Every structure is written in structure tokens, then in C-alpha cells.
Amino acid sequence: MPIIGFPVEVKPDEKRCALLPVNVKTYTLLGATVVIEKGLGQHLHISDAEYVEAGAQLATDRQSLLKQANIILALHKLPTEELQHLSANTLLVSYLDPFNESAYIQQLVKGNISSISMEMIPRISRCQKMDALSSQASLAGYVMVLQAANTLDAVFPMMMTPAGTLKPAKVFIIGAGVAGLQAIATAKRLGASVTAFDTRAVVAEQVRSLGAKFLHIDLGQTSETGQGYAQALTPEQMQIQQREQAKCIADSDIVITTAQLFGRKPPKLIDQATIASMRAGSVIVDMAAENGGNVDGSVVGKTVEINGVSIIGTGFWANGVAKHASQMYASNLFSLISEFWDKESNQFVVDVKDEVLSGCVISHQGTVVNKMISDFYQQNGVQMTDHSAQQTPTQTSSQEA
């Protein structure tokens, strides 16, 4: 039986994990053996005994888990120094950040390790159940509103009290993707007056359907990618957006920025002058702080105050609701594995010609097989050694991991 291993997440303060006890049986029904590292669900108050009772095996130590597994499923990528413990042809599935981690991808290629990057899952209807980026972003939108609400020194809903009427908080959300739409819905449920903006005018109806107002800014011709991501604006368009949205920002109690560009640094949307125009006590949440930030002055992992305005850049958003974030991510992983599990050979088949796998498989058989990533490396002068010729005949002929 092929062995699927689930190591403990070693990133500091991470509470999520890639497997819940309820998922163990689904993998064993495929014909796989599930092996977990001790303490996998400790941050969710799930004991090792619960996993074992569900049918999983407990590895004696982390190194033995990595050595024996045919497939490694995780949330964050393994530390570079641990890749040496993986056998050739092992399949590693996690977030890999391939655009910014070329040295890491080179190590996977060198070790003949096949890899799937979960943030590269194509956004097509067939992939909805595997789309971890969307599932985690949805929870991030929810958590960002809660963090903003806990920081603001006022209530969200309008209240009629014996002491007078309390006006609803004004919330402005920049970006109406998955995270932005969930933020809109959450802020509305809490009773706030919500306005949103997105460079893609096609999402205006979605914003209104959630009860929010859509801020119209004439940017001229804008578009989105085939997978629904916003295209980068020209410098002139960025200036127009910043100028027009500044009026709404100055009048808002809370501003949440969710603008991120796939594979590139996020755009700067709020400068120091705009922050200075906001009322003291207002709050800004910068979803993109970890990747460079939408807000001038936001700090990764911290909440800072500028001119009396609190700027939240703590990141790790879905980790704030780790139980459900783990449930969703574990489900995304199983949907991916089961979709390409061949029952006759009882293993996961890496078919790089498949419309799904062609988008998310990064390395396979000693080379980078993802066209988007390989083109990106070439354009940026990243040299990637091809180790495919060094494989054994069995490894070369096999399309399976």
C-alpha cells in the first residue's frame, strides 16, 4: 500500500493541520496507509489516539515519516534541510510559493521530488472542491473583519438607545475577490454600513447582492485573467484609483485592503497622506502585509499606529479560525488526491497533460514541468538545472508518484 504522510506544521504559531481524524478513513478507502507525526492535531485539541482510532498509524519520529512516505501532504512547505530525507519520486503537496522560492524548487528538482503547489490549483469549475486558496481566503475575510471590530473603539451596528442613537460603523473594502466578498458579508451581518471597490466592474453586482454599495471609479479599460484574478493597473490608473478612493477612506471607520496580484508584489493602495486624512481611532487591515503590503507603513505580523490610525498587518488570517480552516484545507487535499487516484494501480497518477495538474504540478521527474513557473524563471534569469536525464529507467517511464 502507498503511504501518505502528514507531518506536524513547524511554522511558528501555526495551529492548522492537513488532516482531521474524519479524513483518515477516506484515504484508507482509497487503498492508502495513513501515517501521522505525533502531535499533528495538538493545536486543535485532537489527540494522537483519535487519529489512531480512525485508522492512522503513528510514526516513531518525523524523520522516519518523511523517509517512508510516498506522498507528503502538508500546509506549509517542508524546511529545506528536511528534503534530503525524502526518497526520489516522493510527491510533496503543500503551499510552495514557487514564484518566490526558486532555490527551494531547485532542491526539489535535484532530489527528483514531484511537487504540487496548492496555491496554483486552477480556478475552474472542476477544481472548486480542491481550491485551497479560495477556502482559506474566505475565512481570512471573516477573520479580518473580526480583528478590525475588536480594534475599533466603536460598535458596528446602529443602535437606538435611551441615551441616543449610535450610528453604524462605516467600512470600506478594497478588492471584491473571495476574501473581500466574505469581509463584506461579515461586516454587513455585524450591522456596518459597507462600501466596496474592485478594479473589475463585473463584480459590482456581487457586491450589491451582499447589501453593500459599490464605489464606481472610472479607470478606463481594466480586465481580469482567465482564472478571475485582477490584472495589474497602469501607473496612471493606480493614481486615479488612489485619488478617488481617498475620499471614501477618509470618511470610513474601517478600511480593509485585499488586493493581491498572482505571482507579483501587491499594489500600494494607501499612502501616508491618505492615512493622515483618516480620523484618529480608525482602523486599517492590510491583508497583503506578508507579501509587501497594500498600505504604506503596515508591518508584517504586527499592529502599528500611525497618526492615531491602527494598521493591522498580523497576517496568518485563516489561522484565527484554525479548526474550520483545517477542516476545509484537509477536504481540499483529499479532493485533489482522490481525483487523480488510480484504483487499479492503487496510486496517485501525475499526468502533467491534465488541465488541472498542468497548472499546479511544479516539479516532476527531475525538471520543472509547470510552464508558467518555468517561463517566469526564464524571464527573471533564474537558472534551473534539469536532472531528468539522471533518472533510472523506472523513474523515467513512470508517470506515477
TANOR-V137238 format. One record per residue. N is the residue number from 1. SS is DSSP state (2 for helix, 1 for strand, 0 for the rest). OMEGA is omega in degrees with one decimal (* if undefined). D_LAST is the distance of its C-alpha to the last C-alpha in whole Angstrom. Layout:
N_SS_OMEGA_D_LAST / N_SS_OMEGA_D_LAST
This chain:
1_0_175.2_12 / 2_0_-177.6_9 / 3_1_175.0_11 / 4_1_-176.9_11 / 5_1_179.3_13 / 6_1_179.4_16 / 7_0_175.0_18 / 8_0_176.9_22 / 9_0_-175.7_23 / 10_0_177.4_25 / 11_0_-177.3_26 / 12_0_176.4_30 / 13_0_177.5_31 / 14_0_-179.9_28 / 15_0_-176.3_29 / 16_0_174.1_26 / 17_0_-172.3_22 / 18_0_-176.6_19 / 19_0_171.0_20 / 20_0_-179.7_23 / 21_2_-178.2_24 / 22_2_-179.1_24 / 23_2_-174.0_21 / 24_2_-176.5_20 / 25_2_-179.2_21 / 26_2_177.6_19 / 27_2_-179.3_16 / 28_2_177.0_17 / 29_2_175.0_18 / 30_2_-176.8_15 / 31_0_-178.9_14 / 32_0_172.1_13 / 33_1_-178.7_14 / 34_1_177.9_16 / 35_1_-179.0_17 / 36_1_172.5_19 / 37_0_179.3_21 / 38_0_178.7_25 / 39_0_-176.7_26 / 40_0_-175.8_24 / 41_0_-173.6_26 / 42_2_-178.1_29 / 43_2_176.2_30 / 44_2_-179.7_30 / 45_0_176.0_32 / 46_0_-177.4_30 / 47_0_175.6_30 / 48_2_-179.0_27 / 49_2_179.3_29 / 50_2_176.8_28 / 51_2_-179.6_25 / 52_2_178.5_25 / 53_2_179.8_27 / 54_2_176.7_25 / 55_0_179.9_22 / 56_0_173.4_21 / 57_1_-178.0_21 / 58_1_179.3_22 / 59_0_-180.0_21 / 60_0_176.3_24 / 61_0_-175.3_23 / 62_2_-177.8_21 / 63_2_179.2_20 / 64_2_176.8_19 / 65_2_-178.1_16 / 66_2_-178.2_15 / 67_2_-174.1_14 / 68_2_-174.3_13 / 69_0_171.8_11 / 70_0_178.6_7 / 71_1_175.2_7 / 72_1_177.8_11 / 73_1_-177.2_13 / 74_1_176.4_16 / 75_1_177.3_19 / 76_1_179.5_20 / 77_0_177.0_18 / 78_0_172.9_18 / 79_0_-176.8_21 / 80_2_-176.6_20 / 81_2_-179.8_22 / 82_2_-178.6_19 / 83_2_179.6_16 / 84_2_-179.6_17 / 85_2_-179.1_16 / 86_0_177.6_13 / 87_0_174.9_11 / 88_0_-179.0_10 / 89_0_172.2_6 / 90_0_175.8_6 / 91_1_178.2_6 / 92_1_-179.3_10 / 93_1_178.3_11 / 94_1_167.2_15 / 95_1_-176.3_18 / 96_0_-178.0_18 / 97_0_-172.0_21 / 98_0_179.3_20 / 99_0_-175.3_24 / 100_0_-175.5_25 / 101_0_-177.8_23 / 102_2_179.6_22 / 103_2_178.4_23 / 104_2_178.9_20 / 105_2_177.3_17 / 106_2_177.9_19 / 107_2_176.6_18 / 108_2_178.7_14 / 109_2_-178.9_14 / 110_2_-179.7_16 / 111_0_-177.8_14 / 112_0_179.2_11 / 113_0_175.6_9 / 114_1_-177.3_7 / 115_1_174.4_10 / 116_1_178.8_11 / 117_1_-172.5_15 / 118_2_179.1_17 / 119_2_-179.8_20 / 120_2_176.9_19 / 121_0_-178.6_18 / 122_0_178.0_21 / 123_0_175.5_24 / 124_0_-174.5_24 / 125_2_-179.3_25 / 126_2_-173.1_22 / 127_2_-175.1_20 / 128_2_-177.7_23 / 129_2_178.7_22 / 130_2_-169.3_19 / 131_0_-178.6_21 / 132_2_-179.9_21 / 133_2_-179.9_24 / 134_2_-177.8_26 / 135_2_179.5_26 / 136_2_178.7_27 / 137_2_178.2_29 / 138_2_177.8_31 / 139_2_178.1_32 / 140_2_178.7_32 / 141_2_178.1_35 / 142_2_-176.5_37 / 143_2_-179.3_37 / 144_2_178.2_38 / 145_2_179.4_41 / 146_2_178.5_42 / 147_2_178.0_42 / 148_2_-179.9_44 / 149_2_179.6_46 / 150_2_-179.3_46 / 151_2_-179.3_48 / 152_0_-179.6_50 / 153_0_179.2_54 / 154_0_179.2_54 / 155_0_178.1_53 / 156_0_-172.4_51 / 157_0_170.6_53 / 158_0_179.7_57 / 159_1_174.5_59 / 160_1_-176.1_63 / 161_1_176.2_64 / 162_0_-179.6_68 / 163_0_-179.9_68 / 164_1_-178.2_67 / 165_1_175.8_64 / 166_1_-178.1_60 / 167_0_178.8_59 / 168_0_176.6_55 / 169_0_176.7_53 / 170_1_-177.7_52 / 171_1_177.9_48 / 172_1_-177.1_47 / 173_1_-179.1_43 / 174_1_-177.4_42 / 175_0_-177.9_38 / 176_0_171.0_38 / 177_0_-178.3_34 / 178_2_-179.3_32 / 179_2_-178.8_34 / 180_2_179.9_37 / 181_2_177.8_37 / 182_2_176.8_37 / 183_2_177.3_39 / 184_2_-177.8_42 / 185_2_-178.2_41 / 186_2_179.5_41 / 187_2_177.4_44 / 188_2_178.5_46 / 189_2_179.9_46 / 190_0_173.5_47 / 191_0_-178.8_50 / 192_0_170.5_50 / 193_1_-168.4_51 / 194_1_172.7_48 / 195_1_-179.4_48 / 196_1_176.2_45 / 197_1_173.3_44 / 198_0_179.6_41 / 199_0_179.4_41 / 200_0_-177.6_40 / 201_2_-177.1_43 / 202_2_-178.6_41 / 203_2_-178.1_40 / 204_2_-179.1_44 / 205_2_177.5_44 / 206_2_178.3_41 / 207_2_-179.0_43 / 208_2_-179.1_46 / 209_2_178.4_44 / 210_0_176.5_44 / 211_0_-178.8_47 / 212_0_174.6_47 / 213_1_177.1_49 / 214_1_179.4_47 / 215_0_179.9_49 / 216_0_174.6_49 / 217_0_-178.5_49 / 218_0_-179.6_50 / 219_0_-174.6_47 / 220_0_-176.9_48 / 221_0_173.3_45 / 222_0_-177.6_41 / 223_0_177.5_38 / 224_1_179.6_35 / 225_0_179.1_31 / 226_0_179.5_29 / 227_0_174.3_27 / 228_0_178.0_31 / 229_0_177.8_31 / 230_1_174.9_34 / 231_0_178.8_35 / 232_0_177.8_37 / 233_0_173.6_41 / 234_0_177.1_43 / 235_2_179.2_45 / 236_2_178.9_48 / 237_2_177.9_46 / 238_2_179.6_45 / 239_2_178.5_49 / 240_2_-179.4_50 / 241_2_-178.4_47 / 242_2_-179.0_48 / 243_2_-175.3_52 / 244_2_-178.4_52 / 245_2_-179.6_50 / 246_2_179.5_52 / 247_2_-179.0_54 / 248_2_179.7_52 / 249_2_-178.4_51 / 250_2_-177.3_54 / 251_0_-174.7_55 / 252_0_174.3_52 / 253_0_-179.1_52 / 254_1_174.4_48 / 255_1_178.3_46 / 256_1_179.7_42 / 257_1_-178.0_40 / 258_0_-173.2_36 / 259_0_175.4_36 / 260_0_179.2_33 / 261_0_-174.8_32 / 262_0_177.1_28 / 263_0_-180.0_27 / 264_0_179.0_30 / 265_0_-179.0_33 / 266_0_-179.7_35 / 267_0_173.7_38 / 268_0_-173.7_41 / 269_0_-176.3_43 / 270_1_179.9_46 / 271_0_-176.9_48 / 272_2_-179.8_51 / 273_2_179.3_54 / 274_2_177.0_52 / 275_2_-179.5_51 / 276_2_-179.6_55 / 277_0_-178.0_56 / 278_0_178.0_54 / 279_0_174.7_56 / 280_0_-175.7_56 / 281_0_177.1_54 / 282_0_-174.9_52 / 283_1_171.8_48 / 284_1_173.9_45 / 285_1_-178.2_41 / 286_1_-178.5_39 / 287_0_-173.6_36 / 288_0_-175.2_34 / 289_2_-177.5_36 / 290_2_-175.4_33 / 291_2_-179.5_32 / 292_0_171.5_35 / 293_0_171.8_37 / 294_0_-170.8_40 / 295_1_177.6_43 / 296_0_179.6_45 / 297_0_177.5_45 / 298_0_-176.7_42 / 299_0_-178.6_41 / 300_0_174.7_37 / 301_0_-176.1_37 / 302_0_169.1_41 / 303_1_-179.2_43 / 304_1_179.3_46 / 305_1_178.2_50 / 306_1_-178.2_51 / 307_0_177.8_55 / 308_0_179.4_54 / 309_1_178.3_51 / 310_1_179.7_48 / 311_1_-175.6_45 / 312_1_178.3_42 / 313_0_-172.6_39 / 314_0_179.2_37 / 315_0_177.6_34 / 316_0_-165.9_31 / 317_2_-177.3_32 / 318_2_177.9_30 / 319_2_178.3_30 / 320_2_174.8_34 / 321_2_-168.6_33 / 322_2_-178.2_30 / 323_2_-178.1_30 / 324_2_176.5_29 / 325_2_177.4_27 / 326_2_179.8_25 / 327_2_-177.9_25 / 328_2_-179.4_24 / 329_2_178.5_21 / 330_2_178.0_20 / 331_2_176.7_20 / 332_2_-179.8_19 / 333_2_-178.7_16 / 334_2_178.7_16 / 335_2_177.8_17 / 336_2_-177.3_14 / 337_2_-177.0_11 / 338_2_-179.6_13 / 339_2_-175.3_14 / 340_0_178.0_11 / 341_1_179.6_10 / 342_1_-175.2_11 / 343_0_-177.9_14 / 344_0_179.9_14 / 345_0_178.2_11 / 346_0_175.5_11 / 347_1_179.5_7 / 348_1_-177.4_6 / 349_1_177.6_6 / 350_0_178.5_7 / 351_0_-174.1_10 / 352_0_176.5_12 / 353_0_178.8_15 / 354_0_-175.7_15 / 355_0_178.7_18 / 356_0_-176.1_16 / 357_2_178.1_13 / 358_2_-179.9_15 / 359_2_-172.3_17 / 360_2_175.3_15 / 361_1_-177.2_12 / 362_1_179.9_14 / 363_1_178.7_12 / 364_1_178.1_9 / 365_0_172.3_10 / 366_0_178.7_13 / 367_1_173.6_15 / 368_1_-175.5_16 / 369_0_-179.3_15 / 370_0_-174.4_17 / 371_2_-179.5_20 / 372_2_-178.8_22 / 373_2_180.0_21 / 374_2_177.5_21 / 375_2_179.6_25 / 376_2_178.6_26 / 377_2_-179.7_25 / 378_2_-179.6_27 / 379_2_-177.1_30 / 380_0_174.6_30 / 381_0_178.4_30 / 382_0_179.9_27 / 383_0_-178.9_26 / 384_0_-178.7_22 / 385_0_178.0_21 / 386_0_-179.7_19 / 387_0_-175.8_17 / 388_2_-177.8_15 / 389_2_-177.5_18 / 390_2_-176.8_17 / 391_0_173.3_14 / 392_0_179.6_14 / 393_2_-179.7_15 / 394_2_-179.6_12 / 395_2_-177.5_9 / 396_2_-175.1_12 / 397_2_-176.6_12 / 398_0_172.3_8 / 399_0_-174.5_7 / 400_1_176.5_4 / 401_0_*_0
